[in-house]
Amino acid sequence: MLSAEGLPAEGPGFDRTEFLVMDDAGRICGCGGIEGYGDAGLLRSLVVAPDQRGRGFGVALARRLVGWAVEHGLRELYLLTETAAPLFERKIGFDPVSRDEAPPEIRATDEFARQCPASAVFMRQRLDHRSRLANARARA
């Protein structure tokens, strides 16, 4: 599914990535991962099967990934996106930030340094306040 959407399915960072897979009636309809670095994480490789888009699976999966990050003690979650910045801001609670604000361990990731073009929007969600996640859910 990742390869079909032009996303990397292996390589640097995958050994530190927790993936969640979403299914609908036993059929895989989406997946996404969080690459962990201490108390920061990089949300990566979020994909929904083409014939399952528009049904809310992407938002549900992203929210589950944020919930996983909170449960596992991450304080900040980052992502890079070329196409979904408004969705991540409005429905998931991420804010666009300058790439200069990335912590060193996130800057050193393959996704940040090589895979995503400079035109990709860099976003952050601070997870130290559970109200932030509640606000994102309320906006949905």
VENZISUL-V90216 format. One record per pair of residues at least 24 apart in sequence whose ideal C-beta (glycine too) atoms are under 10 Angstrom apart, sorted by sequence separation. I is the first residue (numbers start at 0). J is the second residue. D is the distance in whole Angstrom. If there is no record, write none. Layout:
i = <I | I>
j = <J | J>
d = <D | D>
This chain:
i = <6 | 12 | 16 | 26 | 27 | 28 | 40 | 77 | 96 | 97 | 6 | 15 | 16 | 18 | 23 | 26 | 29 | 40 | 58 | 61 | 75 | 77 | 95 | 96 | 15 | 18 | 19 | 21 | 28 | 31 | 42 | 57 | 61 | 65 | 75 | 79 | 95 | 96 | 97 | 0 | 16 | 21 | 29 | 40 | 64 | 65 | 75 | 78 | 93 | 95 | 96 | 0 | 16 | 23 | 28 | 29 | 40 | 58 | 62 | 65 | 77 | 93 | 94 | 95 | 96 | 0 | 1 | 12 | 28 | 31 | 39 | 57 | 58 | 61 | 62 | 77 | 79 | 93 | 94 | 0 | 1 | 13 | 21 | 29 | 30 | 31 | 38 | 57 | 61 | 62 | 75 | 92 | 93 | 94 | 1 | 12 | 13 | 23 | 28 | 29 | 33 | 40 | 58 | 61 | 77 | 79 | 91 | 93 | 94 | 12 | 28 | 29 | 31 | 32 | 33 | 58 | 61 | 78 | 79 | 88 | 92 | 93 | 23 | 31 | 35 | 38 | 40 | 45 | 57 | 58 | 77 | 87 | 91 | 92 | 22 | 30 | 33 | 38 | 39 | 40 | 41 | 42 | 43 | 57 | 77 | 81 | 88 | 92 | 21 | 32 | 33 | 37 | 38 | 39 | 40 | 41 | 42 | 43 | 45 | 55 | 79 | 80 | 81 | 84 | 85 | 87 | 7 | 8 | 21 | 31 | 35 | 37 | 38 | 39 | 40 | 41 | 42 | 43 | 79 | 84 | 88 | 6 | 7 | 35 | 36 | 37 | 38 | 39 | 40 | 41 | 42 | 78 | 79 | 81 | 82 | 83 | 84 | 87 | 94 | 6 | 21 | 33 | 35 | 37 | 39 | 40 | 41 | 42 | 45 | 81 | 82 | 84 | 93 | 6 | 21 | 36 | 79 | 80 | 81 | 83 | 92 | 4 | 6 | 20 | 33 | 79 | 80 | 92 | 4 | 5 | 19 | 35 | 36 | 78 | 79 | 80 | 91 | 92 | 1 | 4 | 19 | 21 | 45 | 78 | 79 | 80 | 92 | 93 | 1 | 3 | 4 | 33 | 34 | 78 | 79 | 92 | 0 | 1 | 2 | 4 | 19 | 33 | 77 | 78 | 91 | 92 | 1 | 3 | 4 | 19 | 33 | 42 | 77 | 78 | 90 | 91 | 92 | 0 | 3 | 18 | 76 | 77 | 78 | 89 | 90 | 92 | 0 | 17 | 19 | 31 | 76 | 77 | 88 | 91 | 92 | 0 | 19 | 75 | 76 | 87 | 90 | 91 | 0 | 42 | 75 | 76 | 89 | 90 | 17 | 75 | 76 | 88 | 89 | 17 | 42 | 73 | 74 | 75 | 73 | 74 | 75 | 73 | 74 | 17 | 72 | 73 | 74 | 69 | 71 | 68 | 70 | 69 | 68 | 69 | 65 | 69 | 41 | 66 | 69 | 65 | 39 | 69 | 39 | 41 | 69 | 38 | 39 | 40 | 41 | 68 | 37 | 39 | 40 | 43 | 36 | 39 | 43 | 44 | 65 | 66 | 36 | 37 | 41 | 43 | 65 | 36 | 41 | 42 | 43 | 35 | 36 | 41 | 34 | 41 | 62 | 65 | 66 | 34 | 36 | 43 | 65 | 36 | 43 | 62 | 34 | 61 | 62 | 34 | 34 | 34 | 58 | 62 | 42 | 59 | 58 | 42 | 39 | 40 | 55 | 40 | 39 | 38 | 38 | 15 | 12 | 11 | 12 | 13 | 11 | 12 | 11 | 12 | 10 | 11 | 12 | 10 | 11 | 7 | 11 | 12 | 7 | 10 | 11 | 6 | 10 | 7 | 6>
j = <30 | 36 | 40 | 50 | 51 | 52 | 64 | 101 | 120 | 121 | 31 | 40 | 41 | 43 | 48 | 51 | 54 | 65 | 83 | 86 | 100 | 102 | 120 | 121 | 41 | 44 | 45 | 47 | 54 | 57 | 68 | 83 | 87 | 91 | 101 | 105 | 121 | 122 | 123 | 27 | 43 | 48 | 56 | 67 | 91 | 92 | 102 | 105 | 120 | 122 | 123 | 28 | 44 | 51 | 56 | 57 | 68 | 86 | 90 | 93 | 105 | 121 | 122 | 123 | 124 | 29 | 30 | 41 | 57 | 60 | 68 | 86 | 87 | 90 | 91 | 106 | 108 | 122 | 123 | 30 | 31 | 43 | 51 | 59 | 60 | 61 | 68 | 87 | 91 | 92 | 105 | 122 | 123 | 124 | 32 | 43 | 44 | 54 | 59 | 60 | 64 | 71 | 89 | 92 | 108 | 110 | 122 | 124 | 125 | 44 | 60 | 61 | 63 | 64 | 65 | 90 | 93 | 110 | 111 | 120 | 124 | 125 | 56 | 64 | 68 | 71 | 73 | 78 | 90 | 91 | 110 | 120 | 124 | 125 | 56 | 64 | 67 | 72 | 73 | 74 | 75 | 76 | 77 | 91 | 111 | 115 | 122 | 126 | 56 | 67 | 68 | 72 | 73 | 74 | 75 | 76 | 77 | 78 | 80 | 90 | 114 | 115 | 116 | 119 | 120 | 122 | 43 | 44 | 57 | 67 | 71 | 73 | 74 | 75 | 76 | 77 | 78 | 79 | 115 | 120 | 124 | 43 | 44 | 72 | 73 | 74 | 75 | 76 | 77 | 78 | 79 | 115 | 116 | 118 | 119 | 120 | 121 | 124 | 131 | 44 | 59 | 71 | 73 | 75 | 77 | 78 | 79 | 80 | 83 | 119 | 120 | 122 | 131 | 45 | 60 | 75 | 118 | 119 | 120 | 122 | 131 | 44 | 46 | 60 | 73 | 119 | 120 | 132 | 45 | 46 | 60 | 76 | 77 | 119 | 120 | 121 | 132 | 133 | 43 | 46 | 61 | 63 | 87 | 120 | 121 | 122 | 134 | 135 | 44 | 46 | 47 | 76 | 77 | 121 | 122 | 135 | 44 | 45 | 46 | 48 | 63 | 77 | 121 | 122 | 135 | 136 | 46 | 48 | 49 | 64 | 78 | 87 | 122 | 123 | 135 | 136 | 137 | 46 | 49 | 64 | 122 | 123 | 124 | 135 | 136 | 138 | 47 | 64 | 66 | 78 | 123 | 124 | 135 | 138 | 139 | 48 | 67 | 123 | 124 | 135 | 138 | 139 | 49 | 91 | 124 | 125 | 138 | 139 | 67 | 125 | 126 | 138 | 139 | 68 | 93 | 124 | 125 | 126 | 125 | 126 | 127 | 126 | 127 | 71 | 126 | 127 | 128 | 124 | 126 | 124 | 126 | 126 | 126 | 127 | 124 | 128 | 101 | 126 | 129 | 126 | 101 | 131 | 102 | 104 | 132 | 102 | 103 | 104 | 105 | 132 | 102 | 104 | 105 | 108 | 102 | 105 | 109 | 110 | 131 | 132 | 103 | 104 | 108 | 110 | 132 | 104 | 109 | 110 | 111 | 104 | 105 | 110 | 104 | 111 | 132 | 135 | 136 | 105 | 107 | 114 | 136 | 108 | 115 | 135 | 108 | 135 | 136 | 109 | 110 | 111 | 135 | 139 | 122 | 139 | 139 | 124 | 123 | 124 | 139 | 126 | 126 | 126 | 127 | 108 | 107 | 107 | 108 | 109 | 108 | 109 | 109 | 110 | 109 | 110 | 111 | 110 | 112 | 109 | 113 | 114 | 110 | 113 | 114 | 110 | 114 | 114 | 114>
d = <10 | 9 | 9 | 10 | 9 | 9 | 9 | 7 | 9 | 7 | 10 | 9 | 8 | 9 | 9 | 8 | 10 | 10 | 10 | 8 | 10 | 8 | 5 | 6 | 9 | 8 | 10 | 8 | 8 | 8 | 8 | 8 | 7 | 6 | 10 | 10 | 7 | 7 | 10 | 7 | 7 | 10 | 5 | 9 | 9 | 7 | 8 | 10 | 9 | 5 | 5 | 9 | 8 | 7 | 5 | 7 | 5 | 7 | 8 | 9 | 5 | 10 | 6 | 8 | 10 | 8 | 7 | 8 | 10 | 5 | 9 | 7 | 9 | 8 | 6 | 10 | 9 | 4 | 6 | 6 | 10 | 9 | 9 | 8 | 7 | 7 | 10 | 10 | 5 | 9 | 9 | 10 | 7 | 7 | 9 | 7 | 9 | 8 | 10 | 5 | 6 | 8 | 10 | 10 | 9 | 6 | 9 | 5 | 9 | 10 | 9 | 10 | 8 | 8 | 9 | 5 | 9 | 9 | 7 | 9 | 5 | 10 | 7 | 5 | 8 | 10 | 5 | 8 | 9 | 7 | 10 | 8 | 7 | 9 | 10 | 10 | 7 | 6 | 6 | 9 | 10 | 6 | 9 | 10 | 8 | 7 | 7 | 9 | 6 | 10 | 6 | 10 | 6 | 7 | 7 | 8 | 7 | 7 | 9 | 10 | 8 | 8 | 7 | 9 | 9 | 6 | 9 | 8 | 9 | 10 | 8 | 9 | 4 | 5 | 5 | 5 | 4 | 8 | 4 | 4 | 10 | 8 | 7 | 10 | 9 | 9 | 7 | 7 | 7 | 7 | 9 | 9 | 9 | 7 | 9 | 9 | 9 | 8 | 10 | 5 | 7 | 8 | 7 | 10 | 7 | 9 | 8 | 9 | 8 | 5 | 9 | 7 | 10 | 9 | 5 | 10 | 10 | 6 | 7 | 9 | 6 | 9 | 6 | 9 | 8 | 4 | 5 | 6 | 10 | 9 | 7 | 10 | 9 | 9 | 7 | 9 | 9 | 9 | 10 | 5 | 10 | 8 | 9 | 9 | 6 | 7 | 6 | 8 | 6 | 8 | 9 | 7 | 9 | 8 | 8 | 3 | 9 | 10 | 10 | 9 | 6 | 10 | 7 | 5 | 5 | 8 | 6 | 9 | 8 | 6 | 9 | 9 | 7 | 8 | 7 | 9 | 10 | 6 | 8 | 9 | 9 | 5 | 8 | 9 | 9 | 7 | 9 | 9 | 10 | 10 | 7 | 8 | 9 | 9 | 10 | 6 | 7 | 6 | 5 | 9 | 6 | 9 | 10 | 9 | 7 | 8 | 6 | 5 | 7 | 6 | 6 | 9 | 9 | 9 | 9 | 10 | 7 | 6 | 10 | 5 | 8 | 6 | 5 | 8 | 9 | 9 | 10 | 10 | 10 | 8 | 10 | 5 | 6 | 9 | 7 | 10 | 9 | 10 | 7 | 7 | 9 | 9 | 6 | 9 | 6 | 10 | 10 | 10 | 6 | 9 | 9 | 6 | 9 | 8 | 8 | 6 | 10 | 9 | 9 | 7 | 9 | 7 | 6 | 6 | 6 | 4 | 10 | 10 | 10 | 10 | 7 | 6 | 10 | 7 | 8 | 8 | 10 | 9 | 9 | 9 | 10 | 8 | 9 | 7 | 6 | 9 | 7 | 9 | 7 | 10 | 10 | 8 | 9 | 10 | 7 | 9 | 9 | 10 | 9 | 9 | 9 | 9 | 9 | 9 | 10 | 10 | 6 | 9 | 7 | 5 | 4 | 7 | 6 | 9 | 10 | 9 | 9 | 8 | 9 | 9 | 8 | 10 | 9 | 10 | 8 | 6 | 9>
